[in-house]
């Protein structure tokens, strides 16, 4: 039952469907940054952990803590997040986020103990990809919502202020949301899921290769319509890592399968790329569009200003930070007349440092670096199975997103992906070290 509930959690990762437990308005801060929310994925995750505890009581067995080079620093910044509550600019908000981090720590332990093979999670990941891609593609074709507000879909119209669009030649085109809060979140979820689905496709024992290829191609089209540069780059980095490691480990059959998967997807995407060439050019600075397209120029400028403000706030609160999850409140307090929306900096590590201070950021940095040091130190004994390759690629993809966005640290969908990646590393790497590892 715990595994079934965890599968539902994976399906629900992107969904914004939630209950507002306690509205806490601090206008003009976006309400989701300050309200206490309970997402559908939160419910299934709590049920997962509840069933797991019951199973441990019914069948006592030792709990594997995972690799200590991951578990200790994760526990470290989680504990520091709790301690930040006492000196936070918003103590109740920091405590709320601290509870969330401890639940995620429980999820990490569940994964390293109970998810022993990627095949246990690939089916719900495929379902998630299919659902979000179909909704996103329909939104792109209709340039609006598809009427699934009951599932949390936002009301969307490219002519409305506040809706994310791409503009070219005077045309505003909707960036698709799926059933998420933002196109960047949808893009990240699709990119991360596609990387795990690639494992399923290249695995030699896969009996559902055609289904995997179809869902992968459908997800690629949905990802295209998000116009999320960080998600595109994450997918490119992750798939590139899989390809390089397949070559290095001389897995020729799997490498050819990967090339086939990518080729089929690209062929299907070509007409849509051609149709949206102008919009894609804007996102890639074609012919200096960053300087001529106000929206793109503003987006990049906002990130620079937010990062500068975060550096100043971190400098003033370097030791203890402003409180877990409380950066928007701190930004409002420091700049009451700020020209931009109050939001975290678009760089995960900087956001961590500003919120929970230098030591919390140090623990977080250790977690980001430790898997690569472990892989390098044991490189001669590692078995580069398709499962390990997909986890390596997922870690790379999540790290890339963290360089350009904050949702892998602050928001529920991004956190689930980040802790899932760490948990899968702790589980899959353990059985991939060979006889002498």
Secondary structure, DSSP 8 states (H G I E B T S, - for coil): -HHHHHHHHHHHTT---EEEEE----TTS-GGGTSEEEEHHHHHHHHHHHHHHHHHHHS--------HHHHHHHHHHHHHHHHHGGG-TTHHHHHHHHHHHHHHHHHHHHHHHH--STHHHHHHHHHHHHHHHHHHHHHHHHTB--S-GGGT----BTTSTTS-EEEETTEEEE---TTSS-HHHHHHHHHHHHHHHHHHHH-TT-S-HHHHHHHHHHHHHHHHHHT-HHHHHHHHHHHHHHHHHHHHTT-HHHHHHHHHHHHHHHHHHHHHHHHTHHHHHHHTTTTSHHHH-HHHHHHHHHHHHHHHHHHHHHHHTTTT-S-TT-HHHHHHHH-TT-SS-----SSHHHHHHHHHHHHHHHHHHHHHHHHHHHHHHTTTT----HHHHHHHHHHHHHHHHHHH-SHHHHSHHHHHHHHHHHHHHHHHGGGSS-TT-
